Every structure is written in structure tokens, then in C-alpha cells.
Amino acid sequence: MSPSCDDRRVSTHTALVTAPFRGEGLDILRRLADVVLDPWINHTPLRILDGEKLAALVEETGADLLVVESDSVKGPVLDLPLVAIGSCRGDPNNVDVETATARGIPVLRAPGRNADGVAEMTIALLFAVNRGLVRADADVREGAVDRDGTIPYQRFRAWQLAGRTAGIVGLGAVGRATKWRLEGLGMRVIAYDPYAAEATHSLDDLLAESDVVSLHAAVTPETAGLIGTQQLARMKEGAIFLNSARAQLHDTDALVDALERGHLAGAGLDHFVGENLPVDHPLCAMGNVVLTPHIGGATYDTEANHSKLIAEGLAMLLDGGRPDNLVNPEVLDG
Ligand SMILES: NC(=O)c1ccc[n+]([C@@H]2O[C@H](COP(=O)([O-])OP(=O)(O)OC[C@H]3O[C@@H](n4cnc5c(N)ncnc54)[C@H](O)[C@@H]3O)[C@@H](O)[C@H]2O)c1
């Protein structure tokens, strides 16, 4: 059956999408533009484009809309006649926003796209650390359920989480998504965030009161190294430390020391400076520490969420509107 007149659409835009893009957002984008979908995630070895290679791809595809996640929208790509740029990240630090603004190109971002994913990962780390899941799994696999004359019950007792206090440092998108999950576990949740009205604790009081401290702040000059020797010393004896945000927020040597001395019961970490730890790092030898390689936001829903946020933003922009996730609204005032 041939399409009816109403079904026929002649796209006036071409969108080059190098981000993973799926779901309702992709449907919306396909109604706005001819879509060239070439996500970095499908490339092995890893393909992250610099400004020159991205410019060449934009020119080759004739795109006037550009949607990226990790590729660098800097330099020559900003000399091209782009109508809009979508960065599928909360912080569009892969885009030279200043130059885009000077060229009058709107830049969209995707705030909170991975908040639920990171919050779920935080809860996973909490359970894994508190109940020794990784060690317990290894014992079963190694046929070493009984070790050194002990049965598992002797080695794996833990305090339950219900009824205890969790302290959240940074009550943004991830912090809020983590808060209700912890409350759902029966925990009392307190928070420190100088920029969030609902966060009513000072950092010192939060550290002193919490059985679990979980970091969810953005890295800024103010928060880099926020948790050091003094702050760890303020934490309760036997508390658990979680950082599913960024390793730059804590002093790793001080954390190792607090764990080695037994001041903290354990830690769960989803990020390391340089994205990796040397295999001989002291953290790697600690059975009470669970380490994951920056996978908090690695869910298909993160991709569906950023796709919807960017596609809806583009639709609004092309319709003459001013989307909330526009980073440089001043370009619309010119
Ligand atoms: N592990 C992962 O895969 C993953 C994925 C996404 C985000 N993250 C990280 O998680 C963290 C939170 O991300 P988000 O999306 O919720 O960001 P967000 O911008 O929504 O929230 C950050 C919060 O930090 C707060 N903050 C700023 N200065 C502070 C200070 N001095 N003390 C305490 N809080 C302060 C802000 O007020 C804000 O509420 C970031 O560090 C981000 O990089 C990790």
C-alpha cells in the first residue's frame, strides 16, 4: 500500500547521531529529521572522535543536527553550519559551549539521564559491601565454604540496614534517587548539600551520625578532596563509605588508611582517578571493599532517557521554543 499524503514527510534536517540512541526519543528524532545513526558504542575498538574527525563525518553526512555523547564538539566542527547540538550527558563538557554560543548554535544537555541507574548501583554496592557478597560468592565457587575452621555464619554476620542512618553528600539527581531507595530499605536518611534546601545537615554532623556515607556531589573546586583524613576520622567506627560519583571527591590514601586501621567496616567505589586502579593497589587486596569500573550509569534506560531529553529538546527548538535543557539560551535572544 502506498503511503497517504499525510504519511509522506520530506525532511529538511539531517541528524548525525554518534550517541547510543533508542526508544521514544529515536521515534521523535525520526519525525524531525533524516537520522544517520552511528553510535560510538557499536565500534570496536573504541571510537571517540576528535573535533576534526567529527567535522569530516558531519560534512560527509550533510548533517545540520549533531547528537553526541563522548565525541569532542570542539574546533573545526563548530565552523560548520549546525542548527543545534545535543550532548547526551548531564554535564556537556565534551562541547565547546563558549564557541558554540559565539556561533549562535544552541546546545542541549541531558540532566539526570542516569540518576536511577547510579542510585541502583549505589544500593548494589551497599548490599555487596555490607553482606560480603563478593567474598561469599568466591567461597562457594572455590569450594571453600568452611574456611580456617569456621563456617560461613561466623564470617559473614553483618548489621542489618533497616533502622540505621545513611548520610548523602550531594542531593542532586542521583542523591535524590538514592535517598528514596534507602528510605525504602527502612533507613533514616540525612543529607548535606549547601545548594539544596532539603539537605539540612552540616557535613560534620552527617559524618558523625551516619552508619553509611554515600557521596553524590558534583566535582567542583569546592568538593575536590572533600573527604580526607579529618572527615574519615569523624565517621562512626564501623561505618561504610560509598562513592559512586567521582574518586576526586575523596582522598584515596586516607581512605585506605581508615580501612586498614579498621575504622571503617568497608567501602564501595565505582570510580577511580584515571578510570583504573593498578592491580597492586592496596584497595585491590581488601576483602571488605567492592570495586566496580564506572558502570553506575550503564543501563539501557540511561540511553532511552537521554534520547528522549535530547529529541524533545530538538523538537521544541525547531518549533521556536526554549527547552529547559538548553545550555546557552542566550543564542535564542540574538
Ligand atoms: N558512576 C557513574 O556512572 C556516574 C554517572 C552519573 C553521574 N555520576 C556522578 O554522580 C555525581 C552526581 O551526579 P548528578 O547527576 O546527581 O549531578 P547533579 O548536578 O544533579 O547533583 C550534584 C549535586 O552536588 C551538589 N553540590 C555542589 N557542591 C557541593 C558541595 N560543596 N557539597 C555537597 N554537595 C554539593 C549540588 O548542589 C548538586 O545537588 C556527580 O559527581 C557525577 O559525576 C556518576
The ligand as an SDF file (V2000), in Angstrom:
LIG
                    3D

 44 48  0  0  0  0  0  0  0  0999 V2000
   29.1200    6.2740   38.4320 N   0  0  0  0  0  0  0  0  0  0  0  0
   28.5660    6.7520   37.3400 C   0  0  0  0  0  0  0  0  0  0  0  0
   28.4660    6.0650   36.3230 O   0  0  0  0  0  0  0  0  0  0  0  0
   28.0050    8.1520   37.3580 C   0  0  0  0  0  0  0  0  0  0  0  0
   27.0220    8.5060   36.4280 C   0  0  0  0  0  0  0  0  0  0  0  0
   26.4460    9.7730   36.5120 C   0  0  0  0  0  0  0  0  0  0  0  0
   26.8990   10.6930   37.4490 C   0  0  0  0  0  0  0  0  0  0  0  0
   27.9040   10.3410   38.2950 N   0  0  0  0  0  0  0  0  0  0  0  0
   28.4190   11.2990   39.2530 C   0  0  0  0  0  0  0  0  0  0  0  0
   27.4600   11.3890   40.3110 O   0  0  0  0  0  0  0  0  0  0  0  0
   27.5040   12.7070   40.8880 C   0  0  0  0  0  0  0  0  0  0  0  0
   26.0870   13.2850   40.9490 C   0  0  0  0  0  0  0  0  0  0  0  0
   25.5630   13.3950   39.6330 O   0  0  0  0  0  0  0  0  0  0  0  0
   24.1240   14.0890   39.4230 P   0  0  0  0  0  0  0  0  0  0  0  0
   23.6690   13.7400   38.0540 O   0  0  0  0  0  0  0  0  0  0  0  0
   23.2480   13.8320   40.5980 O   0  0  0  0  0  0  0  0  0  0  0  0
   24.5630   15.6210   39.4240 O   0  0  0  0  0  0  0  0  0  0  0  0
   23.6830   16.8650   39.9450 P   0  0  0  0  0  0  0  0  0  0  0  0
   24.3260   18.0570   39.3220 O   0  0  0  0  0  0  0  0  0  0  0  0
   22.2340   16.6210   39.7310 O   0  0  0  0  0  0  0  0  0  0  0  0
   23.9420   16.8780   41.5190 O   0  0  0  0  0  0  0  0  0  0  0  0
   25.1700   17.2620   42.0790 C   0  0  0  0  0  0  0  0  0  0  0  0
   24.8780   17.8320   43.4450 C   0  0  0  0  0  0  0  0  0  0  0  0
   26.1140   18.1980   44.0780 O   0  0  0  0  0  0  0  0  0  0  0  0
   25.8010   19.2850   44.8960 C   0  0  0  0  0  0  0  0  0  0  0  0
   26.9720   20.0080   45.3930 N   0  0  0  0  0  0  0  0  0  0  0  0
   27.6660   21.0040   44.7910 C   0  0  0  0  0  0  0  0  0  0  0  0
   28.6240   21.4640   45.6290 N   0  0  0  0  0  0  0  0  0  0  0  0
   28.5130   20.7310   46.7630 C   0  0  0  0  0  0  0  0  0  0  0  0
   29.2170   20.7260   47.9860 C   0  0  0  0  0  0  0  0  0  0  0  0
   30.2070   21.6090   48.2360 N   0  0  0  0  0  0  0  0  0  0  0  0
   28.8650   19.8410   48.9320 N   0  0  0  0  0  0  0  0  0  0  0  0
   27.8490   18.9490   48.7220 C   0  0  0  0  0  0  0  0  0  0  0  0
   27.1320   18.9250   47.5830 N   0  0  0  0  0  0  0  0  0  0  0  0
   27.4680   19.7930   46.6140 C   0  0  0  0  0  0  0  0  0  0  0  0
   24.9410   20.1730   44.0130 C   0  0  0  0  0  0  0  0  0  0  0  0
   24.2360   21.1460   44.7710 O   0  0  0  0  0  0  0  0  0  0  0  0
   24.0150   19.1230   43.4060 C   0  0  0  0  0  0  0  0  0  0  0  0
   22.8360   18.9610   44.1720 O   0  0  0  0  0  0  0  0  0  0  0  0
   28.4830   13.5090   40.0360 C   0  0  0  0  0  0  0  0  0  0  0  0
   29.7630   13.5080   40.6500 O   0  0  0  0  0  0  0  0  0  0  0  0
   28.5450   12.7330   38.7530 C   0  0  0  0  0  0  0  0  0  0  0  0
   29.7700   12.9160   38.0680 O   0  0  0  0  0  0  0  0  0  0  0  0
   28.4430    9.0910   38.2970 C   0  0  0  0  0  0  0  0  0  0  0  0
  1  2  1  0
  2  3  2  0
  2  4  1  0
  4  5  1  0
  4 44  2  0
  5  6  2  0
  6  7  1  0
  7  8  2  0
  8  9  1  0
  8 44  1  0
  9 10  1  0
  9 42  1  0
 10 11  1  0
 11 12  1  0
 11 40  1  0
 12 13  1  0
 13 14  1  0
 14 15  2  0
 14 16  1  0
 14 17  1  0
 17 18  1  0
 18 19  2  0
 18 20  1  0
 18 21  1  0
 21 22  1  0
 22 23  1  0
 23 24  1  0
 23 38  1  0
 24 25  1  0
 25 26  1  0
 25 36  1  0
 26 27  1  0
 26 35  1  0
 27 28  2  0
 28 29  1  0
 29 30  1  0
 29 35  2  0
 30 31  1  0
 30 32  2  0
 32 33  1  0
 33 34  2  0
 34 35  1  0
 36 37  1  0
 36 38  1  0
 38 39  1  0
 40 41  1  0
 40 42  1  0
 42 43  1  0
M  CHG  2   8   1  16  -1
M  END
$$$$
